[in-house]
Amino acid sequence: MIAISAATAREADRAAALGGLSRCISSTPVTSEPVKADPPNVLVLGAASQIGFHLLPRLREVGWHVAAVSRHSPPRDERGAIWHRLDLQQVAGLPGSGLRPNCVISLAPLGILPPLVDTLAALGTQRVMAFSSTSRYTKADSADPQERQLAADFARSETALAAQCERLGIRWTIFRPTLVYSPGLDRNVSEIARFIRRFGFFPMLGAGLGKRQPVHAADLAAVCIAALSEHKAFDRAYNLSGGETLTYRQMVEQVFAGLGRAPRIVRVPPRLLKAAVRAARLVPRFRKLSPELVTRMDVDMCFDHDEASEDLGFTPRGFAFRLAEEQESSAYVR
């Protein structure tokens, strides 16, 4: 068995990313004099997200010049990127920004991207990766019309993005993660932690036996790096689930453990719990919550990630809620 140091591994990742760039994105003319190539440019849309927190420094490590775009002010921890404040709804904003990205990675809502593809192609972009969601499938038959619309929007945007890219000769990859978390940054697992901190218990419908596969945002960042130059990832979509399947109740118990507290889970009648969710929607932070999330506590929401493992070496971690991660990410929270 050959041991490989972390530094050697990083250098290998860098070589693979830059080598792949020369194969699939651009080529450097052969001259008799040594040519020092400029680092390739990657544009990360929606960079102030939880995946962005983990992705930006990884891109820098493998040799990319990183331009981060967000409609918000840059976070206190800029993660080695050059930040641009742009409203992606305004397509005309990109040409005037001076950005000339070889590759675009979109962490923003998927529907924003298809209208931008013509503009990106004109700027020289030849590689696009974007995030959708397995909600495309899990919410397609929801009793909530807004959730059904969300699922339909994901499906429509995926189709539109693929068609636009193929028309313009841009290589595309779409990722569909399951429940994404990164302590302190997400609005899934971290919201459970906030509730427990505030009230000391967590409400649950029934036994909470619906299966979940939480996937860490850092593992999604890693698969982005792997897909940059991997030809197998061109022009296709991948479902990305976490490395552990556990029930909703077990997931909540793990959050209690991460907070150093004994689990205190209280069964609540469906009608009362749904009423509480409707009341919470009056608060701007929770306006997108649906009462249907209560029903799904006992529904399995599992997907395999075998194709991503085979093509991209995707090896997601098991689930854990760690306070140290929450503290590390605090400077990234606006």
LONU-200163 format. One line per 3 residues: number of its first residue (from 1); their letters; for each residue z, y, x of C-alpha. Coordinates in Angstrom, 3 decimals, always signed. Example, Ala and Ser with C-alpha at 12.3 -4.5 7.8 and 13.67 -1.06 7.14 Angstrom:
2
1) AS) +7.800/-4.500/+12.300; +7.140/-1.060/+13.670
% end
This chain:
334
1) MIA) +0.000/+0.000/+0.000; -0.958/+3.429/+1.368; +1.447/+6.322/+0.815
4) ISA) -0.158/+9.678/+0.041; +1.817/+12.881/+0.511; +1.950/+15.596/-2.143
7) ATA) +0.056/+17.981/+0.151; -2.683/+15.409/+0.722; -2.926/+14.799/-3.004
10) REA) -3.287/+18.518/-3.705; -6.013/+18.807/-1.075; -7.812/+15.838/-2.630
13) DRA) -7.621/+17.484/-6.055; -8.992/+20.693/-4.566; -11.860/+18.902/-2.872
16) AAL) -12.718/+17.014/-6.051; -12.692/+20.168/-8.172; -14.799/+22.183/-5.749
19) GGL) -17.091/+19.270/-5.025; -17.633/+18.726/-8.711; -18.392/+22.403/-9.116
22) SRC) -21.233/+22.155/-6.610; -22.610/+19.115/-8.428; -22.418/+20.216/-12.042
25) ISS) -22.049/+23.992/-12.119; -23.813/+25.599/-9.186; -25.373/+24.835/-5.850
28) TPV) -25.113/+26.673/-2.538; -28.391/+27.305/-0.647; -28.682/+25.459/+2.676
31) TSE) -28.958/+27.829/+5.636; -28.742/+27.488/+9.361; -25.632/+29.680/+9.423
34) PVK) -22.257/+28.621/+8.032; -21.721/+30.075/+4.586; -18.260/+30.836/+3.303
37) ADP) -18.468/+30.246/-0.440; -16.502/+32.447/-2.769; -13.982/+30.545/-4.893
40) PNV) -15.384/+29.594/-8.301; -14.257/+31.593/-11.289; -12.505/+30.093/-14.283
43) LVL) -11.719/+32.070/-17.401; -8.705/+30.842/-19.377; -8.648/+32.077/-22.963
46) GAA) -5.309/+32.126/-24.757; -3.636/+31.917/-21.353; -0.219/+33.080/-22.575
49) SQI) +0.269/+29.727/-24.305; +2.488/+26.822/-23.306; -0.459/+24.955/-21.787
52) GFH) -1.421/+28.110/-19.894; +2.016/+28.213/-18.266; +1.301/+24.871/-16.600
55) LLP) -2.460/+25.220/-16.149; -2.809/+28.543/-14.328; -0.964/+27.564/-11.114
58) RLR) -2.709/+24.166/-11.038; -6.096/+25.863/-11.126; -5.077/+28.080/-8.220
61) EVG) -3.875/+25.062/-6.252; -7.284/+23.381/-6.473; -9.159/+26.488/-5.358
64) WHV) -10.232/+28.363/-8.458; -10.104/+32.128/-8.928; -8.282/+32.416/-12.251
67) AAV) -8.868/+35.126/-14.840; -6.384/+34.851/-17.700; -7.172/+36.412/-21.065
70) SRH) -4.708/+37.160/-23.829; -4.535/+39.661/-26.661; -0.926/+40.290/-25.625
73) SPP) +0.499/+42.005/-22.570; +0.778/+39.719/-19.502; +3.993/+37.692/-19.231
76) RDE) +6.541/+38.629/-16.595; +5.555/+35.530/-14.628; +1.783/+35.916/-14.141
79) RGA) +1.427/+32.397/-12.634; -1.017/+33.480/-9.906; -3.728/+34.698/-12.305
82) IWH) -5.468/+38.036/-12.805; -4.698/+39.033/-16.378; -7.019/+40.761/-18.841
85) RLD) -5.872/+41.986/-22.219; -8.746/+41.348/-24.629; -9.065/+40.670/-28.325
88) LQQ) -11.287/+37.597/-28.444; -12.316/+38.463/-31.987; -14.321/+41.262/-30.395
91) VAG) -17.219/+39.422/-28.766; -18.523/+42.620/-27.162; -15.372/+42.901/-25.066
94) LPG) -16.291/+40.184/-22.571; -19.446/+41.675/-20.964; -17.660/+44.937/-20.236
97) SGL) -14.722/+43.157/-18.642; -16.567/+42.349/-15.423; -15.784/+38.643/-15.833
100) RPN) -18.417/+36.169/-14.624; -16.846/+32.749/-15.199; -18.423/+29.518/-13.959
103) CVI) -16.085/+27.650/-16.292; -14.153/+28.556/-19.431; -11.030/+26.754/-20.621
106) SLA) -9.980/+27.802/-24.094; -6.370/+27.377/-25.166; -6.909/+29.828/-28.015
109) PLG) -7.533/+28.830/-31.651; -10.701/+26.753/-31.586; -12.544/+28.794/-34.201
112) ILP) -12.666/+31.785/-31.855; -14.836/+30.003/-29.304; -18.192/+29.102/-30.958
115) PLV) -19.173/+32.763/-31.592; -18.511/+33.509/-27.898; -20.776/+30.806/-26.450
118) DTL) -23.967/+32.908/-26.338; -22.091/+35.673/-24.540; -20.531/+33.231/-22.091
121) AAL) -23.927/+31.670/-21.340; -25.325/+35.125/-20.565; -22.436/+35.617/-18.112
124) GTQ) -23.354/+32.408/-16.279; -20.869/+29.951/-17.761; -21.992/+26.337/-17.419
127) RVM) -18.781/+24.444/-18.291; -16.533/+24.809/-21.356; -13.347/+22.935/-22.228
130) AFS) -11.419/+23.635/-25.402; -8.436/+22.397/-27.381; -8.611/+21.220/-30.966
133) STS) -5.892/+19.044/-32.527; -5.306/+15.640/-34.085; -4.333/+17.709/-37.144
136) RYT) -8.043/+17.447/-37.841; -7.185/+13.951/-39.069; -3.498/+14.028/-40.028
139) KAD) -3.809/+17.024/-42.358; -7.200/+16.242/-43.884; -5.594/+14.699/-46.991
142) SAD) -2.534/+16.956/-47.183; -1.255/+18.063/-50.563; -1.170/+21.601/-49.134
145) PQE) -4.608/+23.272/-49.525; -3.965/+25.471/-46.495; -3.428/+22.394/-44.342
148) RQL) -6.578/+20.779/-45.696; -8.437/+23.972/-44.831; -6.975/+23.911/-41.320
151) AAD) -8.199/+20.340/-40.806; -11.649/+21.269/-42.093; -11.736/+24.307/-39.798
154) FAR) -10.959/+22.131/-36.781; -13.783/+19.727/-37.681; -16.260/+22.529/-38.355
157) SET) -15.367/+24.378/-35.140; -15.704/+21.220/-33.030; -19.181/+20.603/-34.443
160) ALA) -20.224/+24.226/-33.969; -18.966/+24.379/-30.383; -20.764/+21.175/-29.395
163) AQC) -24.014/+22.355/-31.006; -23.862/+25.787/-29.371; -23.150/+24.374/-25.924
166) ERL) -25.867/+21.733/-26.158; -28.388/+24.355/-27.273; -27.619/+26.440/-24.190
169) GIR) -27.223/+23.606/-21.689; -23.479/+24.102/-21.243; -21.370/+21.019/-20.570
172) WTI) -18.494/+20.807/-23.041; -15.286/+18.816/-23.507; -12.902/+18.979/-26.466
175) FRP) -9.286/+17.789/-26.293; -7.298/+16.837/-29.401; -3.591/+16.597/-28.543
178) TLV) -0.874/+15.299/-30.815; +2.431/+17.198/-31.093; +2.495/+19.465/-28.008
181) YSP) +5.763/+20.549/-26.452; +7.139/+22.357/-23.431; +10.831/+23.279/-23.689
184) GLD) +11.263/+26.972/-24.394; +7.578/+27.600/-25.088; +6.434/+25.444/-27.987
187) RNV) +6.978/+25.860/-31.713; +7.534/+22.200/-32.428; +10.298/+20.528/-30.424
190) SEI) +11.769/+23.839/-29.256; +12.192/+24.934/-32.874; +14.235/+21.793/-33.486
193) ARF) +16.411/+22.763/-30.518; +16.850/+26.322/-31.831; +17.920/+25.023/-35.233
196) IRR) +20.443/+22.634/-33.674; +21.877/+25.395/-31.488; +22.301/+27.699/-34.444
199) FGF) +23.598/+25.312/-37.095; +24.939/+22.318/-35.159; +23.003/+19.758/-37.220
202) FPM) +19.436/+18.907/-38.203; +18.237/+18.225/-41.784; +16.018/+15.221/-42.434
205) LGA) +14.209/+13.667/-45.346; +14.915/+9.955/-45.663; +15.357/+7.941/-42.495
208) GLG) +12.831/+9.898/-40.442; +10.961/+6.732/-39.491; +7.523/+8.310/-39.126
211) KRQ) +6.212/+7.648/-35.617; +5.407/+10.465/-33.204; +3.854/+10.753/-29.732
214) PVH) +4.904/+14.148/-28.336; +2.663/+15.168/-25.440; +3.914/+17.527/-22.733
217) AAD) +1.857/+20.662/-22.084; +1.956/+19.916/-18.337; +0.142/+16.628/-18.943
220) LAA) -2.525/+18.498/-20.896; -2.907/+20.925/-17.990; -3.338/+17.965/-15.635
223) VCI) -6.088/+16.444/-17.761; -7.931/+19.769/-17.705; -7.961/+19.670/-13.906
226) AAL) -9.195/+16.075/-13.945; -12.003/+16.923/-16.365; -13.351/+19.926/-14.462
229) SEH) -15.810/+17.889/-12.408; -15.703/+14.481/-14.051; -19.131/+13.641/-15.453
232) KAF) -17.645/+11.087/-17.853; -15.928/+13.958/-19.660; -19.145/+15.899/-20.270
235) DRA) -20.187/+16.418/-23.892; -17.427/+14.448/-25.582; -13.996/+14.734/-27.209
238) YNL) -10.716/+12.978/-26.391; -7.557/+12.336/-28.391; -4.509/+12.975/-26.203
241) SGG) -1.139/+11.526/-27.177; +2.165/+11.324/-25.341; +3.334/+8.455/-23.186
244) ETL) +5.989/+7.271/-25.633; +5.918/+6.403/-29.317; +9.177/+7.092/-31.129
247) TYR) +10.303/+7.817/-34.650; +10.859/+11.348/-35.863; +14.592/+10.639/-35.943
250) QMV) +14.578/+9.339/-32.364; +12.733/+12.458/-31.260; +15.380/+14.673/-32.845
253) EQV) +18.141/+12.565/-31.270; +16.519/+13.103/-27.858; +16.667/+16.866/-28.441
256) FAG) +20.382/+16.600/-29.252; +20.838/+14.638/-26.007; +18.946/+17.267/-24.009
259) LGR) +21.271/+19.925/-25.400; +24.298/+17.843/-24.437; +25.337/+17.280/-28.053
262) APR) +26.044/+14.199/-30.128; +23.392/+13.710/-32.829; +24.342/+15.151/-36.208
265) IVR) +21.529/+14.447/-38.629; +22.023/+15.237/-42.313; +19.864/+13.649/-44.999
268) VPP) +18.667/+16.262/-47.489; +16.921/+15.660/-50.850; +13.154/+16.335/-50.637
271) RLL) +13.203/+19.114/-53.237; +15.961/+21.012/-51.451; +14.374/+20.623/-48.015
274) KAA) +10.972/+21.777/-49.246; +12.609/+24.786/-50.900; +14.241/+25.645/-47.579
277) VRA) +10.857/+25.493/-45.836; +9.323/+27.792/-48.458; +12.152/+30.258/-47.907
280) ARL) +11.658/+30.093/-44.134; +7.996/+31.072/-44.584; +9.169/+34.544/-45.595
283) VPR) +10.096/+35.068/-41.944; +6.967/+36.011/-39.913; +7.762/+33.504/-37.181
286) FRK) +7.632/+30.629/-39.696; +4.873/+31.873/-42.011; +2.606/+28.918/-41.117
289) LSP) +5.174/+26.249/-41.992; +4.176/+23.960/-44.819; +6.540/+22.072/-47.150
292) ELV) +4.366/+19.060/-46.376; +5.979/+18.784/-42.936; +9.018/+17.459/-44.804
295) TRM) +6.978/+14.633/-46.312; +5.499/+13.748/-42.924; +8.910/+12.973/-41.429
298) DVD) +8.412/+9.410/-42.715; +4.667/+9.192/-41.962; +3.210/+7.686/-38.785
301) MCF) +1.015/+10.110/-36.815; -0.179/+8.081/-33.831; -3.352/+8.075/-31.743
304) DHD) -4.329/+6.119/-28.661; -5.460/+7.898/-25.502; -7.103/+4.917/-23.803
307) EAS) -10.449/+6.671/-23.316; -8.810/+9.640/-21.581; -6.816/+7.269/-19.384
310) EDL) -9.939/+5.361/-18.390; -12.163/+8.392/-17.758; -9.655/+10.974/-16.520
313) GFT) -6.614/+9.058/-15.287; -4.522/+10.520/-18.107; -0.971/+9.167/-17.705
316) PRG) +1.343/+11.172/-19.975; +5.108/+11.078/-19.520; +7.681/+9.760/-21.952
319) FAF) +9.484/+12.212/-24.188; +12.528/+14.181/-23.061; +13.950/+17.625/-23.787
322) RLA) +15.216/+19.183/-20.544; +17.160/+22.442/-20.362; +15.943/+23.041/-16.802
325) EEQ) +12.369/+23.312/-18.083; +13.467/+25.744/-20.763; +15.099/+27.963/-18.138
328) ESS) +12.070/+27.793/-15.838; +9.737/+28.990/-18.589; +11.932/+31.918/-19.682
331) AYV) +9.942/+34.463/-17.631; +6.764/+33.392/-19.446; +8.149/+34.246/-22.864
334) R) +7.163/+37.700/-24.010
% end
